[in-house]
């Protein structure tokens, strides 16, 4: 089973200068996580100072799209 938290911690360890948001985005990228799963772990792992509260919904929507994107999608455009 894929674990967002495990991937997040690994990325954070290798890149200590990255923000928690950037590590989270990298952890979910192309991993096919559901929006609900992304939202749950986003709330637990991403520092509240790393995003605007007023844009939280849009941020989670973007991460869900990022998670479900594929290399093939970019080639088709």
PQR file with spaces between the fields and no chain letter, atoms N, CA, C, O and H, PARSE charges and radii, in Angstrom:
ATOM       1  N    UNK     1       0.842   -1.195    0.000 -0.4000 1.5000
ATOM       2  CA   UNK     1       0.000    0.000    0.000 -0.0000 2.0000
ATOM       3  C    UNK     1       0.878    1.247    0.000  0.5500 1.7000
ATOM       4  O    UNK     1       1.868    1.333    0.727 -0.5500 1.4000
ATOM       5  N    UNK     2       0.493    2.201   -0.828 -0.4000 1.5000
ATOM       6  CA   UNK     2       1.218    3.460   -0.886 -0.0000 2.0000
ATOM       7  C    UNK     2       0.868    4.293    0.338  0.5500 1.7000
ATOM       8  O    UNK     2      -0.282    4.316    0.778 -0.5500 1.4000
ATOM       9  H    UNK     2      -0.310    2.130   -1.419  0.4000 1.0000
ATOM      10  N    UNK     3       1.837    4.957    0.867 -0.4000 1.5000
ATOM      11  CA   UNK     3       1.584    5.786    2.028 -0.0000 2.0000
ATOM      12  C    UNK     3       2.062    7.206    1.755  0.5500 1.7000
ATOM      13  O    UNK     3       3.243    7.439    1.500 -0.5500 1.4000
ATOM      14  H    UNK     3       2.771    4.939    0.509  0.4000 1.0000
ATOM      15  N    UNK     4       1.142    8.136    1.812 -0.4000 1.5000
ATOM      16  CA   UNK     4       1.524    9.533    1.614 -0.0000 2.0000
ATOM      17  C    UNK     4       2.506    9.953    2.700  0.5500 1.7000
ATOM      18  O    UNK     4       3.503   10.621    2.424 -0.5500 1.4000
ATOM      19  H    UNK     4       0.183    7.947    2.019  0.4000 1.0000
ATOM      20  N    UNK     5       2.221    9.560    3.920 -0.4000 1.5000
ATOM      21  CA   UNK     5       3.090    9.977    5.025 -0.0000 2.0000
ATOM      22  C    UNK     5       4.514    9.438    4.845  0.5500 1.7000
ATOM      23  O    UNK     5       5.481   10.169    5.063 -0.5500 1.4000
ATOM      24  H    UNK     5       1.411    9.018    4.144  0.4000 1.0000
ATOM      25  N    UNK     6       4.647    8.190    4.457 -0.4000 1.5000
ATOM      26  CA   UNK     6       5.971    7.596    4.259 -0.0000 2.0000
ATOM      27  C    UNK     6       6.719    8.311    3.137  0.5500 1.7000
ATOM      28  O    UNK     6       7.898    8.634    3.277 -0.5500 1.4000
ATOM      29  H    UNK     6       3.862    7.597    4.280  0.4000 1.0000
ATOM      30  N    UNK     7       6.033    8.553    2.032 -0.4000 1.5000
ATOM      31  CA   UNK     7       6.657    9.260    0.906 -0.0000 2.0000
ATOM      32  C    UNK     7       7.031   10.691    1.315  0.5500 1.7000
ATOM      33  O    UNK     7       8.117   11.171    0.989 -0.5500 1.4000
ATOM      34  H    UNK     7       5.075    8.290    1.918  0.4000 1.0000
ATOM      35  N    UNK     8       6.129   11.363    2.025 -0.4000 1.5000
ATOM      36  CA   UNK     8       6.355   12.729    2.488 -0.0000 2.0000
ATOM      37  C    UNK     8       7.605   12.803    3.365  0.5500 1.7000
ATOM      38  O    UNK     8       8.466   13.658    3.158 -0.5500 1.4000
ATOM      39  H    UNK     8       5.246   10.974    2.290  0.4000 1.0000
ATOM      40  N    UNK     9       7.697   11.911    4.334 -0.4000 1.5000
ATOM      41  CA   UNK     9       8.838   11.917    5.262 -0.0000 2.0000
ATOM      42  C    UNK     9      10.158   11.656    4.530  0.5500 1.7000
ATOM      43  O    UNK     9      11.177   12.269    4.848 -0.5500 1.4000
ATOM      44  H    UNK     9       6.998   11.217    4.502  0.4000 1.0000
ATOM      45  N    UNK    10      10.137   10.753    3.560 -0.4000 1.5000
ATOM      46  CA   UNK    10      11.336   10.466    2.775 -0.0000 2.0000
ATOM      47  C    UNK    10      11.794   11.673    1.975  0.5500 1.7000
ATOM      48  O    UNK    10      12.987   11.973    1.923 -0.5500 1.4000
ATOM      49  H    UNK    10       9.309   10.255    3.302  0.4000 1.0000
ATOM      50  N    UNK    11      10.854   12.362    1.354 -0.4000 1.5000
ATOM      51  CA   UNK    11      11.173   13.551    0.564 -0.0000 2.0000
ATOM      52  C    UNK    11      11.683   14.657    1.478  0.5500 1.7000
ATOM      53  O    UNK    11      12.656   15.337    1.151 -0.5500 1.4000
ATOM      54  H    UNK    11       9.885   12.119    1.396  0.4000 1.0000
ATOM      55  N    UNK    12      11.030   14.838    2.622 -0.4000 1.5000
ATOM      56  CA   UNK    12      11.426   15.867    3.586 -0.0000 2.0000
ATOM      57  C    UNK    12      12.852   15.608    4.101  0.5500 1.7000
ATOM      58  O    UNK    12      13.637   16.539    4.277 -0.5500 1.4000
ATOM      59  H    UNK    12      10.239   14.286    2.887  0.4000 1.0000
ATOM      60  N    UNK    13      13.168   14.340    4.334 -0.4000 1.5000
ATOM      61  CA   UNK    13      14.499   13.982    4.829 -0.0000 2.0000
ATOM      62  C    UNK    13      15.584   14.267    3.785  0.5500 1.7000
ATOM      63  O    UNK    13      16.664   14.752    4.123 -0.5500 1.4000
ATOM      64  H    UNK    13      12.530   13.583    4.190  0.4000 1.0000
ATOM      65  N    UNK    14      15.294   13.967    2.527 -0.4000 1.5000
ATOM      66  CA   UNK    14      16.266   14.185    1.451 -0.0000 2.0000
ATOM      67  C    UNK    14      16.389   15.654    1.071  0.5500 1.7000
ATOM      68  O    UNK    14      17.413   16.074    0.533 -0.5500 1.4000
ATOM      69  H    UNK    14      14.417   13.574    2.252  0.4000 1.0000
ATOM      70  N    UNK    15      15.343   16.443    1.350 -0.4000 1.5000
ATOM      71  CA   UNK    15      15.303   17.857    0.950 -0.0000 2.0000
ATOM      72  C    UNK    15      14.882   18.724    2.130  0.5500 1.7000
ATOM      73  O    UNK    15      13.759   19.228    2.145 -0.5500 1.4000
ATOM      74  H    UNK    15      14.511   16.102    1.787  0.4000 1.0000
ATOM      75  N    UNK    16      15.747   18.907    3.111 -0.4000 1.5000
ATOM      76  CA   UNK    16      15.356   19.626    4.333 -0.0000 2.0000
ATOM      77  C    UNK    16      14.982   21.093    4.101  0.5500 1.7000
ATOM      78  O    UNK    16      14.331   21.700    4.951 -0.5500 1.4000
ATOM      79  H    UNK    16      16.659   18.498    3.099  0.4000 1.0000
ATOM      80  N    UNK    17      15.377   21.661    2.984 -0.4000 1.5000
ATOM      81  CA   UNK    17      15.058   23.066    2.709 -0.0000 2.0000
ATOM      82  C    UNK    17      13.709   23.250    2.012  0.5500 1.7000
ATOM      83  O    UNK    17      13.256   24.381    1.835 -0.5500 1.4000
ATOM      84  H    UNK    17      15.906   21.168    2.294  0.4000 1.0000
ATOM      85  N    UNK    18      13.069   22.160    1.617 -0.4000 1.5000
ATOM      86  CA   UNK    18      11.760   22.244    0.967 -0.0000 2.0000
ATOM      87  C    UNK    18      10.691   22.574    2.009  0.5500 1.7000
ATOM      88  O    UNK    18      10.796   22.174    3.168 -0.5500 1.4000
ATOM      89  H    UNK    18      13.437   21.241    1.760  0.4000 1.0000
ATOM      90  N    UNK    19       9.673   23.302    1.584 -0.4000 1.5000
ATOM      91  CA   UNK    19       8.528   23.557    2.469 -0.0000 2.0000
ATOM      92  C    UNK    19       7.712   22.275    2.592  0.5500 1.7000
ATOM      93  O    UNK    19       7.843   21.364    1.775 -0.5500 1.4000
ATOM      94  H    UNK    19       9.588   23.626    0.642  0.4000 1.0000
ATOM      95  N    UNK    20       6.881   22.213    3.605 -0.4000 1.5000
ATOM      96  CA   UNK    20       6.046   21.024    3.785 -0.0000 2.0000
ATOM      97  C    UNK    20       5.070   20.874    2.612  0.5500 1.7000
ATOM      98  O    UNK    20       4.745   19.755    2.214 -0.5500 1.4000
ATOM      99  H    UNK    20       6.775   22.953    4.270  0.4000 1.0000
ATOM     100  N    UNK    21       4.604   21.998    2.061 -0.4000 1.5000
ATOM     101  CA   UNK    21       3.692   21.937    0.913 -0.0000 2.0000
ATOM     102  C    UNK    21       4.392   21.309   -0.299  0.5500 1.7000
ATOM     103  O    UNK    21       3.820   20.451   -0.971 -0.5500 1.4000
ATOM     104  H    UNK    21       4.867   22.907    2.384  0.4000 1.0000
ATOM     105  N    UNK    22       5.607   21.728   -0.571 -0.4000 1.5000
ATOM     106  CA   UNK    22       6.339   21.205   -1.717 -0.0000 2.0000
ATOM     107  C    UNK    22       6.616   19.708   -1.543  0.5500 1.7000
ATOM     108  O    UNK    22       6.492   18.942   -2.498 -0.5500 1.4000
ATOM     109  H    UNK    22       6.072   22.425   -0.025  0.4000 1.0000
ATOM     110  N    UNK    23       6.985   19.294   -0.346 -0.4000 1.5000
ATOM     111  CA   UNK    23       7.202   17.871   -0.073 -0.0000 2.0000
ATOM     112  C    UNK    23       5.914   17.083   -0.266  0.5500 1.7000
ATOM     113  O    UNK    23       5.932   15.982   -0.816 -0.5500 1.4000
ATOM     114  H    UNK    23       7.086   19.917    0.430  0.4000 1.0000
ATOM     115  N    UNK    24       4.805   17.640    0.183 -0.4000 1.5000
ATOM     116  CA   UNK    24       3.513   16.963    0.046 -0.0000 2.0000
ATOM     117  C    UNK    24       3.130   16.844   -1.430  0.5500 1.7000
ATOM     118  O    UNK    24       2.670   15.790   -1.870 -0.5500 1.4000
ATOM     119  H    UNK    24       4.790   18.534    0.631  0.4000 1.0000
ATOM     120  N    UNK    25       3.318   17.916   -2.190 -0.4000 1.5000
ATOM     121  CA   UNK    25       2.993   17.881   -3.619 -0.0000 2.0000
ATOM     122  C    UNK    25       3.824   16.818   -4.325  0.5500 1.7000
ATOM     123  O    UNK    25       3.306   16.084   -5.166 -0.5500 1.4000
ATOM     124  H    UNK    25       3.691   18.772   -1.833  0.4000 1.0000
ATOM     125  N    UNK    26       5.087   16.731   -3.996 -0.4000 1.5000
ATOM     126  CA   UNK    26       5.953   15.714   -4.586 -0.0000 2.0000
ATOM     127  C    UNK    26       5.498   14.306   -4.174  0.5500 1.7000
ATOM     128  O    UNK    26       5.546   13.375   -4.978 -0.5500 1.4000
ATOM     129  H    UNK    26       5.508   17.327   -3.312  0.4000 1.0000
ATOM     130  N    UNK    27       5.062   14.158   -2.929 -0.4000 1.5000
ATOM     131  CA   UNK    27       4.634   12.852   -2.420 -0.0000 2.0000
ATOM     132  C    UNK    27       3.378   12.334   -3.120  0.5500 1.7000
ATOM     133  O    UNK    27       3.236   11.124   -3.298 -0.5500 1.4000
ATOM     134  H    UNK    27       5.024   14.914   -2.275  0.4000 1.0000
ATOM     135  N    UNK    28       2.472   13.215   -3.518 -0.4000 1.5000
ATOM     136  CA   UNK    28       1.224   12.766   -4.133 -0.0000 2.0000
ATOM     137  C    UNK    28       1.280   12.758   -5.658  0.5500 1.7000
ATOM     138  O    UNK    28       0.415   12.168   -6.306 -0.5500 1.4000
ATOM     139  H    UNK    28       2.588   14.198   -3.373  0.4000 1.0000
ATOM     140  N    UNK    29       2.272   13.394   -6.226 -0.4000 1.5000
ATOM     141  CA   UNK    29       2.364   13.534   -7.677 -0.0000 2.0000
ATOM     142  C    UNK    29       2.334   12.177   -8.386  0.5500 1.7000
ATOM     143  O    UNK    29       3.156   11.304   -8.106 -0.5500 1.4000
ATOM     144  H    UNK    29       2.975   13.873   -5.701  0.4000 1.0000
ATOM     145  N    UNK    30       1.382   12.010   -9.305 -0.4000 1.5000
ATOM     146  CA   UNK    30       1.216   10.830  -10.156 -0.0000 2.0000
ATOM     147  C    UNK    30       1.031    9.530   -9.375  0.5500 1.7000
ATOM     148  O    UNK    30       1.402    8.464   -9.866 -0.5500 1.4000
ATOM     149  H    UNK    30       0.714   12.719   -9.532  0.4000 1.0000
ATOM     150  N    UNK    31       0.462    9.599   -8.166 -0.4000 1.5000
ATOM     151  CA   UNK    31       0.294    8.404   -7.339 -0.0000 2.0000
ATOM     152  C    UNK    31      -1.143    7.902   -7.275  0.5500 1.7000
ATOM     153  O    UNK    31      -1.410    6.878   -6.645 -0.5500 1.4000
ATOM     154  H    UNK    31       0.161   10.465   -7.768  0.4000 1.0000
ATOM     155  N    UNK    32      -2.061    8.597   -7.908 -0.4000 1.5000
ATOM     156  CA   UNK    32      -3.472    8.170   -7.997 -0.0000 2.0000
ATOM     157  C    UNK    32      -4.160    8.065   -6.630  0.5500 1.7000
ATOM     158  O    UNK    32      -4.924    7.130   -6.389 -0.5500 1.4000
ATOM     159  H    UNK    32      -1.844    9.429   -8.419  0.4000 1.0000
ATOM     160  N    UNK    33      -3.891    9.018   -5.746 -0.4000 1.5000
ATOM     161  CA   UNK    33      -4.589    9.069   -4.460 -0.0000 2.0000
ATOM     162  C    UNK    33      -5.931    9.768   -4.652  0.5500 1.7000
ATOM     163  O    UNK    33      -6.053   10.658   -5.493 -0.5500 1.4000
ATOM     164  H    UNK    33      -3.271    9.777   -5.942  0.4000 1.0000
ATOM     165  N    UNK    34      -6.926    9.373   -3.884 -0.4000 1.5000
ATOM     166  CA   UNK    34      -8.234   10.012   -3.963 -0.0000 2.0000
ATOM     167  C    UNK    34      -8.161   11.404   -3.334  0.5500 1.7000
ATOM     168  O    UNK    34      -7.278   11.689   -2.526 -0.5500 1.4000
ATOM     169  H    UNK    34      -6.827    8.650   -3.200  0.4000 1.0000
ATOM     170  N    UNK    35      -9.095   12.251   -3.717 -0.4000 1.5000
ATOM     171  CA   UNK    35      -9.139   13.599   -3.156 -0.0000 2.0000
ATOM     172  C    UNK    35      -9.345   13.547   -1.649  0.5500 1.7000
ATOM     173  O    UNK    35      -8.752   14.339   -0.916 -0.5500 1.4000
ATOM     174  H    UNK    35      -9.812   12.019   -4.373  0.4000 1.0000
ATOM     175  N    UNK    36     -10.162   12.641   -1.187 -0.4000 1.5000
ATOM     176  CA   UNK    36     -10.431   12.503    0.249 -0.0000 2.0000
ATOM     177  C    UNK    36      -9.149   12.131    1.009  0.5500 1.7000
ATOM     178  O    UNK    36      -8.876   12.682    2.076 -0.5500 1.4000
ATOM     179  H    UNK    36     -10.643   11.997   -1.782  0.4000 1.0000
ATOM     180  N    UNK    37      -8.386   11.218    0.471 -0.4000 1.5000
ATOM     181  CA   UNK    37      -7.123   10.813    1.095 -0.0000 2.0000
ATOM     182  C    UNK    37      -6.140   11.973    1.108  0.5500 1.7000
ATOM     183  O    UNK    37      -5.472   12.217    2.113 -0.5500 1.4000
ATOM     184  H    UNK    37      -8.608   10.771   -0.395  0.4000 1.0000
ATOM     185  N    UNK    38      -6.053   12.681    0.003 -0.4000 1.5000
ATOM     186  CA   UNK    38      -5.151   13.823   -0.087 -0.0000 2.0000
ATOM     187  C    UNK    38      -5.543   14.878    0.938  0.5500 1.7000
ATOM     188  O    UNK    38      -4.685   15.426    1.630 -0.5500 1.4000
ATOM     189  H    UNK    38      -6.596   12.482   -0.814  0.4000 1.0000
ATOM     190  N    UNK    39      -6.827   15.161    1.034 -0.4000 1.5000
ATOM     191  CA   UNK    39      -7.280   16.184    1.977 -0.0000 2.0000
ATOM     192  C    UNK    39      -6.978   15.789    3.420  0.5500 1.7000
ATOM     193  O    UNK    39      -6.550   16.629    4.212 -0.5500 1.4000
ATOM     194  H    UNK    39      -7.524   14.716    0.472  0.4000 1.0000
ATOM     195  N    UNK    40      -7.193   14.546    3.764 -0.4000 1.5000
ATOM     196  CA   UNK    40      -6.939   14.067    5.127 -0.0000 2.0000
ATOM     197  C    UNK    40      -5.454   14.239    5.487  0.5500 1.7000
ATOM     198  O    UNK    40      -5.126   14.763    6.552 -0.5500 1.4000
ATOM     199  H    UNK    40      -7.541   13.864    3.121  0.4000 1.0000
ATOM     200  N    UNK    41      -4.572   13.798    4.601 -0.4000 1.5000
ATOM     201  CA   UNK    41      -3.141   13.885    4.893 -0.0000 2.0000
ATOM     202  C    UNK    41      -2.613   15.305    4.738  0.5500 1.7000
ATOM     203  O    UNK    41      -1.656   15.679    5.415 -0.5500 1.4000
ATOM     204  H    UNK    41      -4.839   13.372    3.736  0.4000 1.0000
ATOM     205  N    UNK    42      -3.208   16.092    3.876 -0.4000 1.5000
ATOM     206  CA   UNK    42      -2.826   17.501    3.748 -0.0000 2.0000
ATOM     207  C    UNK    42      -3.016   18.197    5.092  0.5500 1.7000
ATOM     208  O    UNK    42      -2.142   18.942    5.537 -0.5500 1.4000
ATOM     209  H    UNK    42      -3.986   15.788    3.326  0.4000 1.0000
ATOM     210  N    UNK    43      -4.146   17.959    5.732 -0.4000 1.5000
ATOM     211  CA   UNK    43      -4.435   18.572    7.024 -0.0000 2.0000
ATOM     212  C    UNK    43      -3.448   18.143    8.103  0.5500 1.7000
ATOM     213  O    UNK    43      -3.142   18.916    9.010 -0.5500 1.4000
ATOM     214  H    UNK    43      -4.855   17.354    5.371  0.4000 1.0000
ATOM     215  N    UNK    44      -2.957   16.930    8.008 -0.4000 1.5000
ATOM     216  CA   UNK    44      -2.034   16.406    9.022 -0.0000 2.0000
ATOM     217  C    UNK    44      -0.579   16.797    8.787  0.5500 1.7000
ATOM     218  O    UNK    44       0.166   17.010    9.743 -0.5500 1.4000
ATOM     219  H    UNK    44      -3.206   16.302    7.271  0.4000 1.0000
ATOM     220  N    UNK    45      -0.170   16.892    7.527 -0.4000 1.5000
ATOM     221  CA   UNK    45       1.255   17.021    7.233 -0.0000 2.0000
ATOM     222  C    UNK    45       1.729   18.416    6.826  0.5500 1.7000
ATOM     223  O    UNK    45       2.876   18.778    7.088 -0.5500 1.4000
ATOM     224  H    UNK    45      -0.776   16.719    6.750  0.4000 1.0000
ATOM     225  N    UNK    46       0.871   19.190    6.199 -0.4000 1.5000
ATOM     226  CA   UNK    46       1.309   20.483    5.667 -0.0000 2.0000
ATOM     227  C    UNK    46       1.143   21.579    6.721  0.5500 1.7000
ATOM     228  O    UNK    46       0.075   21.742    7.309 -0.5500 1.4000
ATOM     229  H    UNK    46      -0.060   18.896    5.986  0.4000 1.0000
ATOM     230  N    UNK    47       2.225   22.324    6.942 -0.4000 1.5000
ATOM     231  CA   UNK    47       2.187   23.435    7.896 -0.0000 2.0000
ATOM     232  C    UNK    47       1.171   24.473    7.440  0.5500 1.7000
ATOM     233  O    UNK    47       1.088   24.788    6.253 -0.5500 1.4000
ATOM     234  H    UNK    47       3.093   22.192    6.464  0.4000 1.0000
ATOM     235  N    UNK    48       0.409   24.995    8.371 -0.4000 1.5000
ATOM     236  CA   UNK    48      -0.625   25.984    8.042 -0.0000 2.0000
ATOM     237  C    UNK    48      -0.026   27.278    7.486  0.5500 1.7000
ATOM     238  O    UNK    48      -0.715   28.031    6.798 -0.5500 1.4000
ATOM     239  H    UNK    48       0.477   24.738    9.335  0.4000 1.0000
ATOM     240  N    UNK    49       1.234   27.536    7.775 -0.4000 1.5000
ATOM     241  CA   UNK    49       1.901   28.736    7.254 -0.0000 2.0000
ATOM     242  C    UNK    49       2.332   28.586    5.796  0.5500 1.7000
ATOM     243  O    UNK    49       2.753   29.563    5.176 -0.5500 1.4000
ATOM     244  H    UNK    49       1.793   26.924    8.334  0.4000 1.0000
ATOM     245  N    UNK    50       2.231   27.379    5.242 -0.4000 1.5000
ATOM     246  CA   UNK    50       2.687   27.123    3.880 -0.0000 2.0000
ATOM     247  C    UNK    50       1.617   27.339    2.812  0.5500 1.7000
ATOM     248  O    UNK    50       1.887   27.156    1.626 -0.5500 1.4000
ATOM     249  H    UNK    50       1.889   26.586    5.746  0.4000 1.0000
ATOM     250  N    UNK    51       0.416   27.722    3.214 -0.4000 1.5000
ATOM     251  CA   UNK    51      -0.651   27.978    2.241 -0.0000 2.0000
ATOM     252  C    UNK    51      -1.620   28.997    2.825  0.5500 1.7000
ATOM     253  O    UNK    51      -1.693   29.182    4.040 -0.5500 1.4000
ATOM     254  H    UNK    51       0.196   27.871    4.178  0.4000 1.0000
ATOM     255  N    UNK    52      -2.361   29.651    1.941 -0.4000 1.5000
ATOM     256  CA   UNK    52      -3.363   30.629    2.370 -0.0000 2.0000
ATOM     257  C    UNK    52      -4.648   29.884    2.728  0.5500 1.7000
ATOM     258  O    UNK    52      -5.155   29.097    1.929 -0.5500 1.4000
ATOM     259  H    UNK    52      -2.302   29.501    0.954  0.4000 1.0000
ATOM     260  N    UNK    53      -5.170   30.128    3.918 -0.4000 1.5000
ATOM     261  CA   UNK    53      -6.396   29.446    4.347 -0.0000 2.0000
ATOM     262  C    UNK    53      -7.538   29.687    3.374  0.5500 1.7000
ATOM     263  O    UNK    53      -8.352   28.797    3.130 -0.5500 1.4000
ATOM     264  H    UNK    53      -4.758   30.767    4.567  0.4000 1.0000
ATOM     265  N    UNK    54      -7.599   30.884    2.822 -0.4000 1.5000
ATOM     266  CA   UNK    54      -8.680   31.217    1.893 -0.0000 2.0000
ATOM     267  C    UNK    54      -8.589   30.423    0.588  0.5500 1.7000
ATOM     268  O    UNK    54      -9.567   30.355   -0.156 -0.5500 1.4000
ATOM     269  H    UNK    54      -6.938   31.608    3.020  0.4000 1.0000
ATOM     270  N    UNK    55      -7.436   29.825    0.301 -0.4000 1.5000
ATOM     271  CA   UNK    55      -7.239   29.072   -0.939 -0.0000 2.0000
ATOM     272  C    UNK    55      -7.071   27.573   -0.696  0.5500 1.7000
ATOM     273  O    UNK    55      -6.609   26.849   -1.579 -0.5500 1.4000
ATOM     274  H    UNK    55      -6.641   29.880    0.905  0.4000 1.0000
ATOM     275  N    UNK    56      -7.435   27.116    0.470 -0.4000 1.5000
ATOM     276  CA   UNK    56      -7.225   25.715    0.818 -0.0000 2.0000
ATOM     277  C    UNK    56      -7.973   24.769   -0.126  0.5500 1.7000
ATOM     278  O    UNK    56      -7.408   23.775   -0.581 -0.5500 1.4000
ATOM     279  H    UNK    56      -7.810   27.704    1.187  0.4000 1.0000
ATOM     280  N    UNK    57      -9.226   25.071   -0.418 -0.4000 1.5000
ATOM     281  CA   UNK    57     -10.013   24.202   -1.300 -0.0000 2.0000
ATOM     282  C    UNK    57      -9.373   24.094   -2.685  0.5500 1.7000
ATOM     283  O    UNK    57      -9.262   22.999   -3.236 -0.5500 1.4000
ATOM     284  H    UNK    57      -9.685   25.879   -0.048  0.4000 1.0000
ATOM     285  N    UNK    58      -8.955   25.222   -3.241 -0.4000 1.5000
ATOM     286  CA   UNK    58      -8.313   25.217   -4.551 -0.0000 2.0000
ATOM     287  C    UNK    58      -6.979   24.472   -4.508  0.5500 1.7000
ATOM     288  O    UNK    58      -6.611   23.783   -5.459 -0.5500 1.4000
ATOM     289  H    UNK    58      -9.045   26.112   -2.793  0.4000 1.0000
ATOM     290  N    UNK    59      -6.270   24.616   -3.408 -0.4000 1.5000
ATOM     291  CA   UNK    59      -4.982   23.940   -3.250 -0.0000 2.0000
ATOM     292  C    UNK    59      -5.165   22.428   -3.228  0.5500 1.7000
ATOM     293  O    UNK    59      -4.413   21.706   -3.882 -0.5500 1.4000
ATOM     294  H    UNK    59      -6.569   25.176   -2.635  0.4000 1.0000
ATOM     295  N    UNK    60      -6.145   21.946   -2.490 -0.4000 1.5000
ATOM     296  CA   UNK    60      -6.410   20.505   -2.426 -0.0000 2.0000
ATOM     297  C    UNK    60      -6.900   20.004   -3.782  0.5500 1.7000
ATOM     298  O    UNK    60      -6.520   18.909   -4.199 -0.5500 1.4000
ATOM     299  H    UNK    60      -6.756   22.533   -1.958  0.4000 1.0000
ATOM     300  N    UNK    61      -7.723   20.764   -4.471 -0.4000 1.5000
ATOM     301  CA   UNK    61      -8.179   20.384   -5.813 -0.0000 2.0000
ATOM     302  C    UNK    61      -6.995   20.238   -6.765  0.5500 1.7000
ATOM     303  O    UNK    61      -6.928   19.289   -7.546 -0.5500 1.4000
ATOM     304  H    UNK    61      -8.033   21.653   -4.133  0.4000 1.0000
ATOM     305  N    UNK    62      -6.059   21.189   -6.691 -0.4000 1.5000
ATOM     306  CA   UNK    62      -4.865   21.130   -7.534 -0.0000 2.0000
ATOM     307  C    UNK    62      -4.047   19.879   -7.219  0.5500 1.7000
ATOM     308  O    UNK    62      -3.581   19.195   -8.131 -0.5500 1.4000
ATOM     309  H    UNK    62      -6.114   21.960   -6.056  0.4000 1.0000
ATOM     310  N    UNK    63      -3.872   19.580   -5.937 -0.4000 1.5000
ATOM     311  CA   UNK    63      -3.091   18.404   -5.546 -0.0000 2.0000
ATOM     312  C    UNK    63      -3.762   17.112   -6.007  0.5500 1.7000
ATOM     313  O    UNK    63      -3.077   16.156   -6.369 -0.5500 1.4000
ATOM     314  H    UNK    63      -4.250   20.136   -5.197  0.4000 1.0000
ATOM     315  N    UNK    64      -5.091   17.075   -5.998 -0.4000 1.5000
ATOM     316  CA   UNK    64      -5.815   15.895   -6.487 -0.0000 2.0000
ATOM     317  C    UNK    64      -5.574   15.713   -7.985  0.5500 1.7000
ATOM     318  O    UNK    64      -5.393   14.588   -8.452 -0.5500 1.4000
ATOM     319  H    UNK    64      -5.648   17.852   -5.704  0.4000 1.0000
ATOM     320  N    UNK    65      -5.571   16.803   -8.730 -0.4000 1.5000
ATOM     321  CA   UNK    65      -5.276   16.721  -10.165 -0.0000 2.0000
ATOM     322  C    UNK    65      -3.834   16.292  -10.397  0.5500 1.7000
ATOM     323  O    UNK    65      -3.554   15.489  -11.286 -0.5500 1.4000
ATOM     324  H    UNK    65      -5.718   17.716   -8.351  0.4000 1.0000
ATOM     325  N    UNK    66      -2.932   16.826   -9.602 -0.4000 1.5000
ATOM     326  CA   UNK    66      -1.516   16.471   -9.696 -0.0000 2.0000
ATOM     327  C    UNK    66      -1.324   14.987   -9.411  0.5500 1.7000
ATOM     328  O    UNK    66      -0.527   14.325  -10.076 -0.5500 1.4000
ATOM     329  H    UNK    66      -3.160   17.479   -8.880  0.4000 1.0000
ATOM     330  N    UNK    67      -2.036   14.471   -8.443 -0.4000 1.5000
ATOM     331  CA   UNK    67      -1.927   13.066   -8.073 -0.0000 2.0000
ATOM     332  C    UNK    67      -2.427   12.155   -9.189  0.5500 1.7000
ATOM     333  O    UNK    67      -1.899   11.061   -9.387 -0.5500 1.4000
ATOM     334  H    UNK    67      -2.683   15.009   -7.903  0.4000 1.0000
ATOM     335  N    UNK    68      -3.417   12.596   -9.896 -0.4000 1.5000
ATOM     336  CA   UNK    68      -4.021   11.754  -10.928 -0.0000 2.0000
ATOM     337  C    UNK    68      -3.534   12.047  -12.336  0.5500 1.7000
ATOM     338  O    UNK    68      -4.048   11.481  -13.301 -0.5500 1.4000
ATOM     339  H    UNK    68      -3.846   13.485   -9.735  0.4000 1.0000
ATOM     340  N    UNK    69      -2.548   12.926  -12.463 -0.4000 1.5000
ATOM     341  CA   UNK    69      -1.984   13.219  -13.780 -0.0000 2.0000
ATOM     342  C    UNK    69      -1.035   12.105  -14.186  0.5500 1.7000
ATOM     343  O    UNK    69      -0.541   11.341  -13.357 -0.5500 1.4000
ATOM     344  H    UNK    69      -2.130   13.386  -11.680  0.4000 1.0000
ATOM     345  N    UNK    70      -0.797   12.037  -15.489 -0.4000 1.5000
ATOM     346  CA   UNK    70       0.129   11.045  -16.015 -0.0000 2.0000
ATOM     347  C    UNK    70       1.005   11.708  -17.049  0.5500 1.7000
ATOM     348  O    UNK    70       0.655   12.768  -17.568 -0.5500 1.4000
ATOM     349  H    UNK    70      -1.198   12.658  -16.163  0.4000 1.0000
ATOM     350  N    UNK    71       2.120   11.116  -17.355 -0.4000 1.5000
ATOM     351  CA   UNK    71       3.009   11.617  -18.405 -0.0000 2.0000
ATOM     352  C    UNK    71       2.271   11.632  -19.742  0.5500 1.7000
ATOM     353  O    UNK    71       2.451   12.554  -20.538 -0.5500 1.4000
ATOM     354  H    UNK    71       2.404   10.255  -16.933  0.4000 1.0000
ATOM     355  N    UNK    72       1.437   10.609  -19.995 -0.4000 1.5000
ATOM     356  CA   UNK    72       0.708   10.510  -21.252 -0.0000 2.0000
ATOM     357  C    UNK    72      -0.207   11.716  -21.467  0.5500 1.7000
ATOM     358  O    UNK    72      -0.393   12.150  -22.604 -0.5500 1.4000
ATOM     359  H    UNK    72       1.291    9.860  -19.348  0.4000 1.0000
ATOM     360  N    UNK    73      -0.786   12.267  -20.382 -0.4000 1.5000
ATOM     361  CA   UNK    73      -1.671   13.422  -20.484 -0.0000 2.0000
ATOM     362  C    UNK    73      -0.923   14.626  -21.041  0.5500 1.7000
ATOM     363  O    UNK    73      -1.479   15.380  -21.839 -0.5500 1.4000
ATOM     364  H    UNK    73      -0.634   11.914  -19.458  0.4000 1.0000
ATOM     365  N    UNK    74       0.306   14.814  -20.639 -0.4000 1.5000
ATOM     366  CA   UNK    74       1.095   15.945  -21.115 -0.0000 2.0000
ATOM     367  C    UNK    74       1.423   15.801  -22.592  0.5500 1.7000
ATOM     368  O    UNK    74       1.456   16.798  -23.314 -0.5500 1.4000
ATOM     369  H    UNK    74       0.757   14.201  -19.990  0.4000 1.0000
ATOM     370  N    UNK    75       1.666   14.571  -23.060 -0.4000 1.5000
ATOM     371  CA   UNK    75       2.018   14.325  -24.449 -0.0000 2.0000
ATOM     372  C    UNK    75       0.826   14.581  -25.376  0.5500 1.7000
ATOM     373  O    UNK    75       1.013   14.982  -26.525 -0.5500 1.4000
ATOM     374  H    UNK    75       1.639   13.761  -22.473  0.4000 1.0000
ATOM     375  N    UNK    76      -0.401   14.352  -24.885 -0.4000 1.5000
ATOM     376  CA   UNK    76      -1.585   14.516  -25.701 -0.0000 2.0000
ATOM     377  C    UNK    76      -1.924   15.973  -25.941  0.5500 1.7000
ATOM     378  O    UNK    76      -2.588   16.282  -26.930 -0.5500 1.4000
ATOM     379  H    UNK    76      -0.553   14.027  -23.952  0.4000 1.0000
ATOM     380  N    UNK    77      -1.498   16.882  -25.078 -0.4000 1.5000
ATOM     381  CA   UNK    77      -1.849   18.298  -25.210 -0.0000 2.0000
ATOM     382  C    UNK    77      -1.091   18.983  -26.287  0.5500 1.7000
ATOM     383  O    UNK    77      -1.282   20.177  -26.513 -0.5500 1.4000
ATOM     384  H    UNK    77      -0.959   16.631  -24.274  0.4000 1.0000
